[in-house]
Structure formats: C-alpha cells, structure tokens
C-alpha cells in the first residue's frame, strides 16, 4: 500500500492539473444534491478537471473501475452516508477524494475544514492538495466519522431519508426527542488494550474523525489522521441527564463528566447481552458483538494545504 501511494504521488506530480479526470458521484437524494450545484461543477471544469459521472447506487463498483476508465481522482457530492458507501473502494484504489458537501450533516467535511459551500469546496479540489486520513472499521465495515451503539443507532432508525431532506439538522432534534422518551440504559462489555470493562450505558461511540451527528464532537483532541480511535460511553440513567450533556457533546468535552467514560485505542471490542444495531456514519450496517480497529492513512482527501 505504501509503495502504491508513493507511485500515485509521483505520477500526480508529473501529470499536469489540467489533465485530471474525475469520477463524479452525485447523490441526488441528498438534502442539497438536487438540483445539481452547477456552479460547483463549472468550477471543477474551469479548473481543468474532466468529469465522468457515475451512478451513486453503484458507487463502489464505479470507483473500483475508475482507473481503467482513465480517472485519477474521485469527486463525491453528497452527505456522510454517500461517502461511507464509497470508503472501502477508495481505500482499495488509492484515488484521491474530493468532497462536495451536499448532505444533511456533512461531518467529514467539517472535520477536514472543507467549506459548506459546494463552490468553495470545488475550489479546494481544483487546487490539488491532498493528504491521507484514517478509516475506522467495525466488523469489516469502514467508517470515516463514528460508529455507535445505543441512542444514535436508534436515532438513525427513527430518522427517515424524507425527514432528513425536509428538515435537515432539525430533523435530528425531532427524532431525538421521540427516542428520549423511551431511552433505557443497557449493559456492555468493552475490551481494549488488555482491559475488560462491564458498564451500563445509553450509548457507546467509537470515533475516527472529529465530528459526527450533525455537529457533535467526538473529542477535542480527535483528528481524522491521528491513527487512533476515540471512544466514549454515556453512563447516564435519565433523559434529562443526556439533555444536560448536549453542550459538552457539541464541544467535545463530555469526558470531563463523571458519567462519561473515555479512552483512546487502536482496537477494541464491544459486546451486548442481546444483539444491538451498529450505526456507522449515519447508516445501520450491522449488529453487536462489534470488533473495531483503525486503518491509518487509508484514504487520500483533497483539503486546504497546512497554514
């Protein structure tokens, strides 16, 4: 993988930016995905990037075949769910990823300081600077931002695609209030770094990126390229305690609360007494028991160059 990445960087240094050809994937069902942001696509074309549009339903297959089609990068317009579906293929092909944030939450874009404006985000892709970021993986399913068990998985089940498109981030709040009314703690067994803990919780979150859930923060120190998983468990018993925690969850300071357990690791397992759904980047993708690990430097992403 390291040799392939080095060869890719050398090749892109030799190929002029005007020769770039991008596989373009637009999720037209994302909140801002239709109509297509023509200004953003015009910016890409004006920057010398030839666009070859692919079906978002076949995004993984399209990315796997992108090099054979002459593409040397991938541009995805959509939200975190669309990016999640592309993650495994991106890590296999080593093609740089450009993000046009068109979804409800756009947490990966936020973690990477990519502007919310698709046109400004397109300008970052045109500039051509990219860097490697990590992927998390749970039971073989990759994720960019966070994988969670408990409250957020219930939220993902409750929050329909129609509600996300109609209400945006406000839809998260509406669905969250409904789930709060029936929230109950459950028992989990967490193993990491030679330790075994049995705790009561309403949510266990394993973060790879910095932001998730429409603007919440996994940890003040979390970065999508730090080679670590940032884990927390919310050991609250009552709905009002979770509401009181919300400001800390937005700031990433929840670890200062006595009811919250936190740690960093490169791998861990989570078991529950009965199978529970796993939410990866807003999508329900499996059940517990869950085995997590980090894949350092798995995907190249276009970002602003360091200051």
Beta strands, then each sheet from edge to edge (+ up, - down):
strand 1: 21-26
strand 2: 50-54
strand 3: 73-78
strand 4: 96-101
strand 5: 130-138
strand 6: 141-143
strand 7: 146-150
strand 8: 186-192
strand 9: 195-201
strand 10: 203-207
strand 11: 211-212
strand 12: 216-217
strand 13: 229-234
strand 14: 260-265
strand 15: 267-272
strand 16: 277-280
strand 17: 283-287
strand 18: 290-302
sheet 1: 2+ 1+ 3+ 4+
sheet 2: 6+ 5- 18+ 15- 8+ 9-
sheet 3: 14+ 13- 10+ 7- 16+ 17-
sheet 4: 11+ 12-
end
